[in-house]
């Protein structure tokens, strides 16, 4: 729940009155289910295409959160980890929530990484 509230605040980026009428949408590879991502990650052919595409989207999401979430200094959440480490962590996150869209798993992973100082 906390991650969802954080996401809404991040995406809206302004006061409730000013943004209440403004719609927003998640687009791209983050909209597929975690089940699709996990299955693609475990398939030798799909791993090089679909899973990498979704992983790249996830890295972009994390980068955008870092850029949008900074106040006086840049955030570096996930910056100390390799792409392979982030992929493995996202697969693990998605294993626990197969019906959720990938963006929710990425947002949850972001919160865990931030809490651990990674």
C-alpha positions as a Markdown table, in Angstrom:
| # | Residue | x | y | z |
|---|---|---|---|---|
| 1 | Unk | 0.0 | 0.0 | 0.0 |
| 2 | Unk | 2.8 | 2.4 | 0.9 |
| 3 | Unk | 4.5 | 1.7 | -2.5 |
| 4 | Unk | 1.2 | 2.5 | -4.3 |
| 5 | Unk | 0.8 | 5.7 | -2.5 |
| 6 | Unk | 4.4 | 6.7 | -3.2 |
| 7 | Unk | 3.9 | 5.9 | -6.8 |
| 8 | Unk | 0.8 | 8.0 | -7.1 |
| 9 | Unk | 2.5 | 10.9 | -5.4 |
| 10 | Unk | 5.5 | 10.5 | -7.8 |
| 11 | Unk | 3.5 | 10.3 | -10.9 |
| 12 | Unk | 1.2 | 13.1 | -10.1 |
| 13 | Unk | 3.9 | 15.4 | -8.8 |
| 14 | Unk | 1.6 | 18.2 | -7.7 |
| 15 | Unk | -1.1 | 19.0 | -5.1 |
| 16 | Unk | -4.3 | 17.0 | -5.1 |
| 17 | Unk | -6.5 | 19.9 | -6.3 |
| 18 | Unk | -4.3 | 20.6 | -9.3 |
| 19 | Unk | -3.9 | 17.0 | -10.3 |
| 20 | Unk | -7.2 | 15.4 | -9.4 |
| 21 | Unk | -8.4 | 15.8 | -13.0 |
| 22 | Unk | -5.2 | 14.8 | -14.7 |
| 23 | Unk | -5.2 | 11.2 | -15.9 |
| 24 | Unk | -2.0 | 9.2 | -16.0 |
| 25 | Unk | -1.1 | 5.9 | -17.6 |
| 26 | Unk | 1.6 | 3.3 | -17.4 |
| 27 | Unk | 2.7 | 2.4 | -20.9 |
| 28 | Unk | 5.2 | -0.1 | -22.4 |
| 29 | Unk | 6.6 | -3.3 | -21.2 |
| 30 | Unk | 5.8 | -2.6 | -17.5 |
| 31 | Unk | 2.1 | -3.4 | -18.2 |
| 32 | Unk | 2.7 | -7.1 | -18.8 |
| 33 | Unk | 2.0 | -9.4 | -16.0 |
| 34 | Unk | 4.8 | -10.7 | -13.7 |
| 35 | Unk | 3.9 | -14.2 | -14.9 |
| 36 | Unk | 4.8 | -13.3 | -18.5 |
| 37 | Unk | 8.1 | -11.7 | -17.3 |
| 38 | Unk | 9.1 | -14.7 | -15.1 |
| 39 | Unk | 8.2 | -17.2 | -17.9 |
| 40 | Unk | 10.2 | -15.2 | -20.4 |
| 41 | Unk | 13.2 | -15.0 | -18.0 |
| 42 | Unk | 13.3 | -18.8 | -17.8 |
| 43 | Unk | 12.9 | -19.5 | -21.5 |
| 44 | Unk | 16.3 | -19.5 | -23.4 |
| 45 | Unk | 14.8 | -17.8 | -26.5 |
| 46 | Unk | 12.4 | -15.4 | -24.9 |
| 47 | Unk | 15.1 | -14.3 | -22.3 |
| 48 | Unk | 17.1 | -12.6 | -25.0 |
| 49 | Unk | 14.2 | -10.8 | -26.4 |
| 50 | Unk | 11.1 | -10.3 | -24.2 |
| 51 | Unk | 12.8 | -10.5 | -20.8 |
| 52 | Unk | 15.5 | -8.1 | -21.8 |
| 53 | Unk | 13.0 | -5.7 | -23.1 |
| 54 | Unk | 11.0 | -5.8 | -19.8 |
| 55 | Unk | 14.2 | -5.5 | -17.8 |
| 56 | Unk | 15.3 | -2.5 | -19.7 |
| 57 | Unk | 11.9 | -0.9 | -19.1 |
| 58 | Unk | 12.3 | -1.7 | -15.4 |
| 59 | Unk | 15.7 | 0.0 | -15.3 |
| 60 | Unk | 14.2 | 3.0 | -17.0 |
| 61 | Unk | 11.5 | 3.1 | -14.4 |
| 62 | Unk | 14.1 | 3.0 | -11.6 |
| 63 | Unk | 16.1 | 5.7 | -13.3 |
| 64 | Unk | 13.0 | 7.9 | -13.6 |
| 65 | Unk | 12.1 | 7.4 | -10.0 |
| 66 | Unk | 15.7 | 8.4 | -9.0 |
| 67 | Unk | 15.4 | 11.6 | -11.2 |
| 68 | Unk | 11.9 | 12.5 | -10.1 |
| 69 | Unk | 12.4 | 11.7 | -6.5 |
| 70 | Unk | 15.4 | 13.8 | -5.7 |
| 71 | Unk | 15.2 | 17.1 | -3.9 |
| 72 | Unk | 18.6 | 18.5 | -3.4 |
| 73 | Unk | 20.8 | 15.6 | -4.6 |
| 74 | Unk | 20.3 | 12.8 | -7.0 |
| 75 | Unk | 19.0 | 9.5 | -5.8 |
| 76 | Unk | 21.1 | 6.4 | -6.7 |
| 77 | Unk | 18.7 | 3.6 | -5.9 |
| 78 | Unk | 19.8 | 0.5 | -7.8 |
| 79 | Unk | 22.9 | 2.2 | -9.1 |
| 80 | Unk | 25.3 | 0.0 | -7.2 |
| 81 | Unk | 23.8 | -3.2 | -8.7 |
| 82 | Unk | 24.5 | -4.9 | -12.0 |
| 83 | Unk | 21.8 | -5.3 | -14.6 |
| 84 | Unk | 21.9 | -9.1 | -13.9 |
| 85 | Unk | 21.4 | -8.5 | -10.2 |
| 86 | Unk | 18.5 | -6.2 | -10.8 |
| 87 | Unk | 17.0 | -8.8 | -13.2 |
| 88 | Unk | 17.3 | -11.6 | -10.6 |
| 89 | Unk | 15.7 | -9.4 | -7.9 |
| 90 | Unk | 12.8 | -8.5 | -10.2 |
| 91 | Unk | 12.2 | -12.2 | -11.1 |
| 92 | Unk | 12.1 | -13.0 | -7.4 |
| 93 | Unk | 9.7 | -10.1 | -6.8 |
| 94 | Unk | 7.5 | -11.2 | -9.7 |
| 95 | Unk | 7.5 | -14.8 | -8.5 |
| 96 | Unk | 5.6 | -13.7 | -5.4 |
| 97 | Unk | 2.9 | -11.8 | -7.5 |
| 98 | Unk | 2.4 | -13.5 | -10.9 |
| 99 | Unk | -0.9 | -11.7 | -11.7 |
| 100 | Unk | 0.3 | -8.2 | -11.0 |
| 101 | Unk | 1.7 | -6.0 | -13.7 |
| 102 | Unk | 5.5 | -5.7 | -13.8 |
| 103 | Unk | 5.4 | -2.0 | -12.9 |
| 104 | Unk | 3.9 | -2.8 | -9.4 |
| 105 | Unk | 6.7 | -5.3 | -8.8 |
| 106 | Unk | 9.3 | -2.8 | -9.9 |
| 107 | Unk | 7.9 | -0.2 | -7.6 |
| 108 | Unk | 7.9 | -2.6 | -4.7 |
| 109 | Unk | 11.5 | -3.6 | -5.6 |
| 110 | Unk | 12.5 | 0.1 | -5.7 |
| 111 | Unk | 11.1 | 0.6 | -2.2 |
| 112 | Unk | 13.1 | -2.4 | -0.8 |
| 113 | Unk | 16.3 | -1.2 | -2.5 |
| 114 | Unk | 15.8 | 2.3 | -1.2 |
| 115 | Unk | 15.2 | 1.0 | 2.3 |
| 116 | Unk | 18.4 | -1.1 | 2.2 |
| 117 | Unk | 20.5 | 1.8 | 0.8 |
| 118 | Unk | 21.1 | 0.0 | -2.4 |
